[in-house]
Amino acid sequence: MRKLSDTIARLSAYRTQLGTGAGPDMSGRLGTLPEFGSNPGALLARTHLPPELPPGAPLVVVLHGCTQTASGYDLGAGWSTLADRDGFGLLFPEQQRANNANLCFNWFEPGDTQRGKGEALSISQMIETMITRHGLDRRRVFITGLSAGGAMAAVMLATYPEHFAGGAIIAGLPYGVAGTIPEAFDRMRAHGLPGEKRLQDLVRSASRHEGAWPTISIWQGSADRTVSPANAAALITQWRGVHGLRSEPSASEVVDGQRRRVWRDADGRDLVEEYSIAGMGHGTPIAGDGIGRPGPYMLAAGISSTQRIAGFWGLLAGEVEKGRANIGVTVASPPAQAPAMAAGPAWQEPERPRQTNKWAAPPAAAGVRKIIEDALRSAGLMR
């Protein structure tokens, strides 16, 4: 069992790494999606739809990291700028402090990371509402996220694979590797990561999906001391195996000065790619090309992850047909009745909405228990 002093030390170090302030919240480019379902995870839903967006446009779901907001992450990564230029809709699920003190998505909580439950179900409901309300193309839905948002993107790709044509995980963790607070700390440091078979079984058992799997783009800084680069290797193992690809990459190249490796199927389609950013710490790489701007965890690295990810998905101008041809996902249409229910599986009742003010009162615990709980909440690892 982990010593109390070790756990408190880890909490303190993690708090220092995260910083004390939220990311910038100045873009003013995002709207709000109201009434998108039962919302058991008590999340907010921010959106951006370019003017005169045609019917059948793609949808990109973007998950911010800890201490960040949806509009702050958009300002840094530049997704709305790219959407205006190339014509796709955006959905930004947003965490609330009532759920997590540091605005982290709860990627390690079993009640938020299973199909039909918590935050995972809330995000699924948002996606279904965006598609039906705005006439978007359910065959071209993609998801990306940074850090805790990257880990939550992995949750969505595993639990609702039928929603997505592709995903991109930036400095995130594999699906299903942590279910407790000590495990979350350990996995971030790559302690106790499961072996190959277990990693792949975790994804396969997360849903009843029987179709093709989403394509995956993995991004990691080689000098990341918050989420160990070994997690990127575990993500490759997890998704390469689910796709039935060989362990060795099909190709390796240098893109904008950084190493890119790709795993292709027998037809030559890029199914899994990895970018390793030399010397970069914990954050989203941007290029200073007018798409995004530097800030906390938005790191000038000479390469735009936003543009490269959109290109991988075939969303950039002139690459739309390429993107359609690269889709191997069989997306099931939801039942005609109860759109909110369609976001969850038929074999599981959706959760009731979470009470967002449940931590408004001071905790009743005293002494050592109160110290532990206060420390966990300040680290964003307990509600």
C-alpha positions in Angstrom: 0.0 0.0 0.0 1.3 3.5 -0.9 2.5 5.5 2.1 0.4 8.6 3.0 3.5 10.8 2.8 4.2 9.6 -0.7 0.7 10.3 -1.9 0.7 13.8 -0.4 4.1 14.5 -2.0 2.8 13.3 -5.4 -0.2 15.5 -5.0 1.9 18.6 -4.2 4.2 17.9 -7.2 1.3 17.5 -9.5 -0.3 20.7 -8.3 2.9 22.6 -9.0 3.2 21.1 -12.5 -0.4 22.1 -13.3 0.0 25.7 -12.3 -2.6 27.7 -10.4 -4.6 29.5 -13.2 -6.9 28.4 -15.9 -5.9 28.9 -19.5 -6.8 32.1 -21.4 -10.5 32.6 -21.9 -10.6 35.5 -24.3 -11.6 34.2 -27.8 -15.3 35.0 -27.6 -15.8 32.6 -30.5 -17.7 29.8 -28.8 -21.4 29.5 -28.3 -23.3 27.1 -25.9 -25.3 24.0 -26.7 -28.3 23.8 -24.5 -30.5 20.8 -23.8 -28.4 18.0 -25.1 -29.7 15.2 -23.0 -29.7 14.0 -19.4 -26.1 15.0 -19.0 -25.1 12.7 -16.1 -21.6 14.0 -16.1 -22.8 17.6 -15.5 -20.5 19.0 -18.3 -21.0 22.1 -20.3 -21.1 22.1 -24.1 -19.4 24.8 -26.1 -19.7 25.0 -29.9 -18.4 26.8 -33.0 -20.1 26.7 -36.3 -18.6 28.6 -39.2 -21.0 31.0 -41.0 -23.0 29.3 -43.8 -21.7 25.8 -42.9 -23.2 23.5 -45.5 -25.3 20.4 -44.5 -23.2 17.3 -44.1 -20.1 19.0 -42.8 -17.7 17.1 -40.5 -17.7 17.5 -36.7 -14.5 17.8 -34.5 -14.8 17.3 -30.8 -12.1 19.0 -28.8 -11.3 18.2 -25.1 -9.2 20.7 -23.1 -6.6 19.8 -20.5 -6.5 20.5 -16.8 -6.7 24.1 -15.6 -8.0 25.1 -19.1 -11.3 26.1 -20.5 -12.9 25.3 -23.8 -12.4 28.8 -25.3 -8.9 29.1 -23.8 -7.8 25.8 -25.5 -9.4 26.9 -28.7 -7.5 30.2 -28.6 -4.2 28.3 -28.1 -4.8 25.4 -30.5 -6.7 27.4 -33.2 -9.4 24.9 -34.0 -12.1 27.5 -34.7 -9.7 29.4 -37.0 -9.1 26.2 -39.0 -12.8 25.4 -39.0 -13.7 28.7 -40.5 -11.1 28.2 -43.2 -11.9 24.6 -44.1 -15.5 24.2 -43.2 -16.4 21.9 -40.3 -18.3 22.2 -37.0 -16.7 22.1 -33.5 -17.9 20.8 -30.2 -16.0 21.6 -27.0 -17.1 19.7 -23.9 -16.1 21.7 -20.9 -15.5 20.6 -17.3 -16.9 22.4 -14.3 -15.1 23.0 -11.0 -18.0 21.3 -9.2 -16.9 18.1 -10.8 -13.1 18.6 -10.7 -11.3 21.4 -8.8 -8.7 21.8 -11.6 -11.1 21.4 -14.5 -9.7 18.0 -15.5 -11.9 15.5 -17.2 -12.2 12.5 -14.8 -10.5 10.0 -17.1 -9.7 7.6 -14.3 -13.1 7.5 -12.5 -15.0 4.3 -13.4 -18.3 6.2 -13.1 -17.2 8.6 -15.9 -15.3 6.2 -18.2 -17.8 3.5 -19.0 -20.3 3.4 -21.8 -23.7 4.8 -20.7 -22.3 6.5 -17.6 -21.1 9.9 -16.4 -19.0 12.2 -18.5 -18.6 9.7 -21.3 -22.4 9.5 -21.8 -22.7 13.3 -21.6 -20.2 13.8 -24.4 -22.0 11.1 -26.4 -25.2 13.0 -26.0 -23.6 16.3 -27.1 -22.3 14.6 -30.3 -25.7 13.2 -31.2 -27.4 16.5 -30.6 -24.9 18.4 -32.7 -25.3 15.9 -35.6 -29.1 16.0 -35.6 -29.6 19.7 -34.8 -27.1 21.0 -37.4 -27.3 18.3 -40.1 -23.7 17.2 -39.7 -22.1 14.1 -41.2 -22.1 11.3 -38.7 -19.6 9.4 -40.8 -17.1 12.2 -40.3 -16.9 12.8 -36.5 -13.5 13.1 -35.0 -12.2 13.7 -31.4 -9.0 15.1 -30.0 -7.7 16.2 -26.5 -4.7 17.2 -24.5 -3.5 15.5 -21.3 -6.6 14.6 -19.2 -8.6 15.6 -22.3 -6.4 13.3 -24.4 -7.1 10.5 -21.9 -10.8 11.3 -22.1 -10.6 11.2 -25.9 -9.2 7.7 -25.5 -12.2 6.9 -23.3 -14.6 8.1 -25.9 -12.8 6.2 -28.8 -13.0 3.0 -26.7 -16.5 3.2 -25.3 -18.3 4.8 -28.3 -16.1 3.8 -31.3 -19.1 3.8 -33.6 -19.3 7.6 -33.2 -15.8 8.3 -34.6 -14.0 8.1 -37.9 -10.7 9.2 -36.1 -9.2 10.4 -32.9 -6.0 12.3 -31.8 -4.5 11.9 -28.4 -2.0 14.5 -27.3 0.1 13.7 -24.1 -2.7 11.4 -23.0 -3.0 7.9 -21.6 -4.4 4.6 -22.8 -8.0 3.6 -22.1 -8.8 1.7 -18.9 -5.4 1.7 -17.3 -6.4 3.5 -14.0 -9.4 3.3 -11.8 -8.2 4.9 -8.6 -6.2 8.0 -7.6 -2.9 6.1 -6.8 -3.2 4.2 -10.1 -3.7 7.5 -12.0 -0.4 8.9 -10.5 1.4 5.7 -11.3 0.2 5.4 -14.9 1.1 9.0 -15.6 4.6 8.0 -14.7 4.3 4.8 -16.7 4.4 2.6 -13.5 2.3 -0.5 -13.8 1.1 -0.1 -17.4 -0.6 -3.3 -18.6 0.9 -5.6 -21.2 0.0 -5.8 -24.8 -2.9 -8.2 -24.6 -4.5 -6.5 -21.6 -4.2 -3.1 -23.3 -6.1 -4.3 -26.3 -8.7 -6.3 -24.4 -9.6 -3.1 -22.4 -10.7 -1.4 -25.7 -12.4 -4.5 -27.1 -14.4 -5.0 -24.0 -15.5 -1.4 -23.6 -18.4 -1.7 -26.0 -20.1 -4.2 -28.3 -18.6 -2.7 -31.4 -18.1 -5.1 -34.3 -17.2 -2.7 -37.1 -14.0 -1.1 -38.2 -12.1 1.0 -35.6 -11.3 4.8 -35.7 -8.0 5.9 -37.1 -5.6 7.2 -34.3 -3.1 10.0 -34.2 -0.8 10.1 -31.2 1.3 13.1 -30.1 3.9 13.2 -27.4 6.8 15.4 -26.2 10.0 13.5 -25.5 10.7 15.7 -22.5 7.2 15.4 -20.9 7.6 15.0 -17.2 3.9 15.1 -16.4 2.7 12.2 -18.6 5.6 9.8 -19.4 6.3 9.2 -23.1 5.9 5.5 -22.3 2.2 6.2 -22.4 2.4 7.0 -26.1 4.1 3.7 -26.7 1.3 2.0 -24.8 -1.3 3.9 -26.8 0.3 2.7 -30.0 0.3 -0.9 -28.7 -3.4 -0.6 -27.7 -4.7 0.7 -31.0 -2.2 -1.0 -33.3 -3.4 -4.3 -31.9 -7.1 -3.4 -32.1 -6.6 -2.6 -35.8 -4.7 -5.9 -36.3 -1.5 -4.2 -37.5 2.1 -5.4 -37.2 4.3 -4.1 -34.3 6.8 -2.5 -36.7 5.7 0.7 -38.4 5.0 0.7 -42.1 7.0 3.9 -42.6 9.0 6.6 -40.7 9.7 10.1 -41.9 10.6 13.6 -40.7 7.8 16.2 -40.8 8.6 19.8 -39.9 11.7 18.5 -38.2 9.9 15.9 -36.0 9.7 12.2 -36.3 6.5 10.7 -37.6 5.8 6.9 -37.7 2.8 5.4 -39.4 1.1 2.0 -39.4 -0.8 1.1 -42.5 -3.3 -1.7 -43.4 -2.9 -4.1 -46.4 -4.6 -1.5 -48.6 -2.1 1.2 -47.7 -4.4 3.3 -45.5 -2.8 5.2 -42.6 -4.6 3.8 -39.5 -2.3 4.8 -36.7 0.3 7.5 -36.7 2.7 8.8 -34.0 4.5 12.2 -33.7 7.4 12.4 -31.2 8.3 16.0 -30.6 12.0 16.2 -29.6 12.7 18.1 -26.4 9.0 19.2 -25.9 7.4 19.1 -22.5 3.8 18.7 -21.5 1.4 20.4 -23.9 0.0 20.9 -27.4 2.5 21.7 -30.1 1.8 24.7 -32.3 3.8 26.3 -35.1 3.3 30.1 -35.1 1.5 29.9 -38.4 -1.5 31.9 -37.5 -3.4 28.8 -36.2 -3.3 29.1 -32.5 -0.9 31.0 -30.2 1.5 30.1 -27.4 0.4 30.0 -23.8 0.2 27.6 -20.8 0.5 24.1 -22.2 0.4 25.5 -25.8 4.0 25.1 -26.9 5.7 26.6 -29.9 7.4 23.6 -31.4 7.6 24.5 -35.1 4.9 22.0 -36.0 1.1 22.5 -35.8 -0.6 19.5 -34.3 -3.9 21.1 -35.2 -3.2 21.3 -38.9 -1.4 18.0 -39.1 -4.3 16.2 -37.2 -6.9 17.9 -39.5 -4.8 16.8 -42.5 -4.6 13.2 -41.2 -8.4 13.2 -41.0 -8.7 14.7 -44.5 -10.4 18.0 -43.3 -8.1 20.5 -44.9 -9.2 22.3 -48.0 -8.5 20.1 -51.0 -8.2 16.9 -48.9 -11.9 16.3 -48.2 -12.3 13.5 -50.7 -9.1 11.9 -49.4 -10.6 12.0 -45.9 -13.8 10.4 -47.1 -11.8 7.6 -48.8 -9.8 7.0 -45.7 -12.8 6.4 -43.5 -13.2 2.8 -42.5 -15.7 3.2 -39.7 -19.2 1.7 -39.9 -21.4 4.2 -38.1 -24.7 2.9 -36.9 -27.7 5.3 -37.2 -29.5 5.8 -33.9 -33.1 4.8 -33.4 -35.7 7.4 -34.4 -37.0 7.8 -30.9 -35.3 9.5 -27.9 -32.1 11.0 -29.3 -30.6 11.4 -25.8 -31.1 7.7 -25.1 -29.5 6.8 -28.4 -26.2 8.0 -27.0 -26.1 5.1 -24.5 -26.3 1.4 -25.1 -29.7 -0.4 -25.2 -28.6 -2.8 -22.5 -27.9 -0.1 -19.9 -30.1 2.6 -18.4 -28.7 6.1 -18.6 -27.6 7.7 -15.3 -29.5 10.5 -13.6 -28.0 13.9 -13.9 -25.2 14.7 -11.4 -25.8 17.3 -8.8 -23.4 20.1 -9.8 -23.4 21.7 -6.3 -22.7 18.6 -4.3 -19.4 19.9 -3.0 -20.7 23.3 -2.1 -20.8 22.4 1.6 -17.6 21.9 3.6 -16.6 18.2 3.9 -17.6 16.5 7.1 -14.4 14.6 7.4 -11.9 15.8 10.1 -8.3 15.3 11.0 -6.2 13.2 8.6 -9.1 12.3 6.4 -9.9 15.9 5.8 -6.3 16.7 4.9 -6.2 13.9 2.4 -9.5 14.9 0.8 -8.6 18.5 0.6 -5.3 17.6 -1.1 -7.0 15.3 -3.6 -9.5 17.9 -4.5 -6.9 20.6 -5.0 -5.0 18.2 -7.3 -8.2 17.7 -9.3 -8.3 14.0 -8.5 -11.4 13.9 -6.3 -14.8 15.5 -6.6 
